[in-house]
Amino acid sequence: MTGMVQSETAVIGGAGNVGAGIVAALLDAGMRVLVIGRDAAKLDALRAEHGNSPLLDTLQGSVADDTSAQALATELAQRPRPLAAVIASLGSPLKAGRLLDRQVTTLRRRLERDVLPHLAAARHLLPLLSETDGGGRYLLLGSPLRAWAAHGDISIAAAATRMLAQVLHEEAKPLGVRVHLLSIEQPVCTPGRAKDACPEWIRAVDVGRAAVSLIVGPGQPGQAVVTVSRRLHAAPSADRLAGLHFPIPTREISP
């Protein structure tokens, strides 16, 4: 976005149901997007879905642990385009059930899959973003701070992610990187869930539009956690981004 070479926004998990909505919103805004994921077939399908757009590139990679995240950071550092922002859309499949009916390992696995990858990604990608002119943007997607019936493990992981985002928000300030958690307070309506969706659910592309506003807008909210409203009235576009204002009105969540 600055200089002779346009920078790119990396979307970790961009081939997932919610991530795909974020990718669509970024492309609609005329931004260059690098989608990072572990499944090569899903990455290929995403490129095909967008007609092999020249604005869209993909990279097979993971942030499951420190080793994987460090390898990813090394690859990103060698790319020809500077990294302007990272959006992390992470999470493992839901499985309903009471915490009291499950072994302790169930919660441990949830934290390992849904929370620790956020830390691994931040540890290795924030230094890259600190090299961006004017400071980079790092955005995590998260759930509201409340218990979800029959999903205690998800509720606990969401609370941990929320606190992690607040810690990263403070620790990234000396690096010149702005870290925020985009809290989506209702279920997300994805193509695979459209038949069962309720009217108040937020669409994945609207989550993406809120993310675009947050990482590209001229002003930035001071708080670490920003919530998003159910429906934005218009899609952000390259010529409208300069008019965005913060904080963004809000309410809704969850990949």
C-alpha positions, 0 to 999 in steps of 0.5 A: 500500500506504500511505495512502488510495491503494493503490500499484502494482507495475510489471512491465516485460515483463509480457506475455512468457512469464516476465513473465506468471507474475510478473503472475499471482503479483502478482494472486494476492497481491491487489496492483495491477499495471501491465504495461508492454510494447511490443506492444499486442495482447499487453497486450490479451490479458493483460488478457483472460486475467485477466478484465479484473481491476480490479487490472490495468492496462497501459501501452504503453512501452519502456525500450530506450534513455534516450529511451524510458525517460525518456518512460516515467518521465514517464508513470508520474509522472503516474499517480494511484497511487504506484509502490511497486516495479518488476520488470524481466523483459527479454530477447531471443529465444535463438539457439543458436550458437558465439561463434567462428562469429559476427561481433562484432556478434552480441554487441553486439546481445545486450548492447544488447537484454538489458543496456542496457535494464536500465540505461536503466530503472534510471536513470529509474525509480529516482528515482521509487521514491525518492519512495515512503514507506519506499523502493521496491523494484526487481527485475531477473530474471537468469540464473546465473553460468555458461556455457550451451553454444551460448549464449555471448552469453546467458552474457556478457549474464547476467554483465553484468546480474548485475554491473550489479545489484550496482552498482545495489544499491550506488548506489541505497542513498542513494536509499532504494531496494532493488535486487536481482537474482532469479537463476533457475538452471534454465530456466523452464517457460512454457505454450509450453514445457510439452511439452518441460520437464524436471521440474527446471524452474521454473514462471513463476508460481513465479518470480513468487511469489519476486518477490512475497516479495522485494518485499513481505516485511518483511525484505530480504536484504543481498546484491544477488543472490538465487536462487530455489528450483524450487517454492514450496509455497504461493502468497503471498496478501495475508494471508500476506505478513507472515509471509515470511522472508529470505533466500529458499531458491533455485536457478533462471532465465531469461526 
